[in-house]
Amino acid sequence: MLTSKSTIKPTQKNIDRPDLNRRLFWDVRYDEIEWNKEYRFIISRVNERGNDEEWEELIRFYDMDKVLHTLKHEATYFIPYTIERI
C-alpha cells in the first residue's frame, strides 16, 4: 500500500511521460496525449482502471502531492469501487 511518504524516485526512463499501459487509454490517441497538460484525465483514468504498478508509476511521474491534490480537489466523479482505493 502506498502512503504519502512513499519513496518512489524518478528514474531516467520516461521522464517526459509516465510508463503506463496503452490499454488504459484505448479511447484516445496515446501518442498524442499531453502528459503534463492532461494530468486530471490521466490521474482519473489510472484511478478507475489502473493496477498497483500503474499507480506507482503515476506517483513517480506526477508525485504524491499532485496526485492527492487532484483526487481531492479537482476530480469530479469517482466510480464507487475506486473510493476505497483512494
BELRAWO-V831638 format. One line per field, one symbol per residue. phi: phi as a letter, one per 20 degrees, with the letter a starting at -180 (. if undefined). psi: psi as a letter, one per 20 degrees, with the letter a starting at -180 (. if undefined). burial: 1 if it has 16 or more other ideal C-beta (glycine too) atoms within 10 Angstrom, else 0. Layout:
phi->???
psi->???
burial->???
//
This chain:
phi->.ecfdgdfdfdfflfebfedfgffcgecegfdfefefdgfffffffgfceegfffffgfffenggfffffffddfdbcfgfeffff
psi->pqrikqkpqqrhqlhiqqmqphhhlhjrogijpnhhhkhgggggghggiqaghhgghghgghqggggggghhihqipppgiiggh.
burial->00000000000000000101000110000000100000100111111001000110111111010010011000100000010000
//
